[in-house]
Structure formats: structure tokens, C-alpha cells
């Protein structure tokens, strides 16, 4: 028994073991970050930062963010336009530093630090790459940096074709073995098909059977800025469910959507593992 232990014993003081924080992987789609407009919303990014700051004693966050292409469109009008992959890759290259600057400025005012990680689906097929991802994220989080992960659009044609980062986010959640996977979208979770047809959307609150959930997901038009719809989110949930990670699909357009979901103050879809 060393001197410190003796002092603690004499004063009947017990040293508390630091409580392990739960890790949340938060996936932010373009429509959430733009609030369904043509511009990235600083107000929305600040809203997300405020919630993370409020929750940081209990939770640690890893963010998967779309939005690089959307933010680029605010600044440039490329000579070549359209839906071609190379144009989207060029836009992503222009928009990515702007997006990170907005995150950095907004989060810094709240006392939050960020680090950028660029990933593509190919990174998940190599064991060394997989381990490097885990190691890098762990070092960042342990030093109070919030990793902001984006698809590596510039070099990977596969990444930019993925469903608005949903698949990439789910693979990352599984790799990092997070405690909770939150997908922020523009609806209050998955709605019952019949309720949509009746124009009275009703959220499916809890789900175990994803095959049943898929039957409720109607064929939809892709979102304004993103490339994914609800079907890609359900497919992502299948990845995390297999990894025994709970998935929440929440309305990221609402203020305080993370806090409200955690406190069960809003309707959202909870997919159990």
C-alpha cells in the first residue's frame, strides 16, 4: 500500500473510477445541414454543437457528415454541370474545406474541438485500414476531439454513389462498436405506409423485424441535396442491427433533436438489435 492509499484509507475516502461514456455515432444528411434549403445552415450546426456540449459528460460523439457538395454550390458554378460523378467529385473537393471551417468555427465557440477523417468503402475491406480507423478515432476522442468523418468523394466513385453516407455511417458504427447510431433525417422516423397515403403521417416507434419495416417504406424520390432516401436508412440499420447496435431515425430539422430523442420527448423510430 503506497502513501496515497494509506491517506485515503485513513480518511475513509474512496477513489471513484471514471464513468465510461457511451459513444454515439451521429449521421448528418445534407438536408439536415441545409434545413432543406440551398445553403448550409450555421444555425443547425450550432444547434448540434450546443447539444453535444450539453451531453459531453455522459456521451462522446463521432459524426458522419454529408454536405460537401451542397456547400460548394453556394460558392461556385462549375463550367460543367449535371449529375456526372466527376462534377460531383469536383464540387465535393471545393465544398469540403468550407464545410469543415463552418463546423470548426461553430463548435469552437462552444468549447468543442474537431478533427477531420476522410473514408471510403474500400477502407473497410483491408484489416490494416480498419484498425487504423479505430485507432485514429480513439485517439481523437480520448483527447476531447470530435471526429467528423466524411466520404472521400474526390477519389472514390463508390463513396459518392452510396446512399447519402448512410451505408458508410453504418459500417463505421459497426467498426467502432458504438453504443448508439443516430440517423438525422427530415422526417420523424419511418412512417406507416397507410398513414402517408392518408396524409396523416404516423411514426413507427419501435422495430425489431427489419423485413416488416421494409414493407412500410414506400418507393420515394431522393432528397433535394442528398442521394439517399428512407430505404437506404433501413438498409443501414440492417448493418448496425447485425452488429448489435441500436439505431434511431430522428428528425434532424427540429431544434434539440438529439436531446429530445434521448429524453423521449419526440416521436422517432427506434430499431432494436
N, C-alpha and C positions, 0 to 999 in steps of 0.2 A: 504493500500500500504506500503510494507516494504522499508527499506533503499535502497536495491539494485534496486528495481523497480523505486524509485524516481531518483536515479542516472542515470539509463538507460533512463528514460523519459526526464530528463534534457539535456542529451547528444544526445537525439533523436536516441538511439541505440535500435534496435530490437533484441531480443534473438532468434536465429534460432532453430527451432525444428529439432532434428537429423533426417536425412532422413532414412526411413526404408529400409533396404537392402532386395533385392529379394533373396529367398532361392532356390538353385539348388541342386537337388539330382543327383549325378553323379554315374552311374553304370559302373564299370570297369570289363570286362571279362578277363579270363585267356589269351586269345590270344592277347588282347591288351597289357597286362602287360608283356608278354613274347616276344612281337613283332613277334609272330608266330615262335618262336624258342623253344629250350628245357630249356631255362633259363629265370628267371625273369630279366627284363631289368631295371637296375638302371637309365639308361638314360631316359627311358619312364616315370618312376616315378618322376624324376627330371623335366621333361617336363611338367607334370601335375602340380607339385608344383609351378613351375615358373608362370604358367597361373593363378593359384589360387591367388598367391601373387599379380599379376598384377590387378586382378579383385576384390580384397578383400574390396575395398572401396564401391563398388556397390553391390556385391553379397556375400552371405555366403554359404558355401558348406557343404553338407553331402555326404559322399562317401560310396557306397556299393562295396566291393572289393571281387572278386574271387582270385584265385591264390595260396591258401594254399597248395593244393595237388601238383600243378606244382612246387612250390619252394621246397617242400620236396623231390621230385625226383632228385633234384640237389645234395642232401646231403646223401641220403640213398638208399639202395636196400634191401627191406624187404625180409625175407625168404619166406613169402607167397606173391605171386604176382597175378596179374589179375584184373578183374573188380568187385570183390566181394565188397559189401558195407563195411564190417569190415576192409578190406585192405585200402579202400579209407578214412575211418574214422581215421585209424591209421596214414596215410600219412598227413591228414589234421591236426591232433594233433601235428605232428612233424613240419610241414611247417608253421603253424600259427604264432608262435613267431618269426620265421625268417622273414616272410613277414612283420610283424609289425615293426621289427627292421629296415628293409630297408626303410619303409615309414618314420619312426621316424628320421633316420639319414639323409635321403634326404630332408625331409621337414624342419628339424631343421636348416640346412644350409641356408634356405631361410627365416628364422624367423617365421616359421609356427609350431604350436603345434598340436598334435593329441591325440585322446582318442579312445580306442577300445570298441566296443559294439558287443556282440555275440547274434544273434537272430535265432529263428527257427519259422516255420509257426505256431506252437502251441501257440506261444506268442501272436498271433493276435486273438485268439479265446476267450481270457479272458480279460474282461474290465479293471481289475486292471493292468494286464501286459501291455495292450495297453497304459494306462495312464502313467505308469512308463517309457515306452519307450519315449513318448513325453516329459515328464519332464526331463529325463536324457539328451536327445539330446538338449533340450532348454538350460539347464544349461551349457552344454559344449560350445554351440555356443555363448551364451551370454558372456562367459569368453574367447572367441577367441581360442577355441579348435575346431579342425575339427574332428567330429565323423567319424571313419572308421568302418563301420558295416560289419560283415561277417556272413555267415551262421554258425550255431552251429553244424558243421558236426559230432563232436565226439559223441553227444548224440542223434541226430535226424536223423533217416534214411530218413525221408521225405525231409529234407532240402537238403541233398546231391543228391536227385533224381530230385530236381527242375531244371528247365531249366536254368542252369548256372547262378543262382541267379536272373534271370530276373523277375520271379514271386515275389520273396521275395522283390526285389527292388521296384517293382510297388506297392506292399502292403504298404511298408514303406513310399513311396512317398505320397500315399493317406492318410495314417495315420498322417503324419506330415503336410499335406496340403501345399506342396511345391509349388513354383511358376513355376518351370520348371523341367522336368525329362529328363535327357540326358543319352542315352544308347550308350556307346562306343563299337564299334564292328570292324570287319575287312573289311567292305565294305562301300561305300559312300551311306549308307541308303539302302532302298529297291529298287531293280532294276525291271524294267518292264520285265515280263516273256519273251516276244518276243525278247527283246534286249539281254537277256542272251543266248537264243537259237541261236541268230545270232552272238554271241560272240562280241557284241558291247554294253556293259552294260550301260543302261540309267537310271538314278535315278528318282524315283517318288518323286517330290519335296514337294508337299502339298497334304494332305489327310484329308477328313472329314469322309468318309464312310469306316469303317474298314472291312466290309464284302467284298467290292470291292477290298480292299488291299489284303485280304487273298487269293483272286483268283490269284493274281500276285506272291504269294510266292510259289516257287516250292519246292517239296519234296527234302530235302537236306541231305547230310551227315553231321554228327555232327563234330564240330571243333576239332582240334588236342588235346587241353587240356580241353576245356570247354565241357559242356554237352548240351548246347543249340544251336539252330540254329535260323534262321530268324523267323520261325513260333512262337518260344517262345517269341521273342521280340514283335511281333504283338499281341500276347495274353496278354503280359504285358501292352501294350499300351491300350488295351481294359479296363483294370482295372483303369488306370490313366485317360482315357477319361471319364469314368463314374464318376470319382471324379472331373471332370472339370479341369484337369491339362494337359497342352500341353506337348507332348513327341517329342523329337528329336532323330533320329537314325543317328549317325555320325561315321565317320571313325577314330577310336582312334589310328590307326597306324601312322597317319600323325602328324608331329610336329605342335604344336599350334592349335590342332583341336577344342578346346573349344573357343578360341578367334576368330578363323576363322569362326566358325559357328555363333557366336554371331554377328560378323561383316558381315555375309553373303558373305564370300569370297570363300566358297566351296559348292559343292553340297552335300545335305543330305536330309533325309526325315523328314518332319515336320508334325506331326499328331495333328490336331486341336481338341479342346474339344467342 
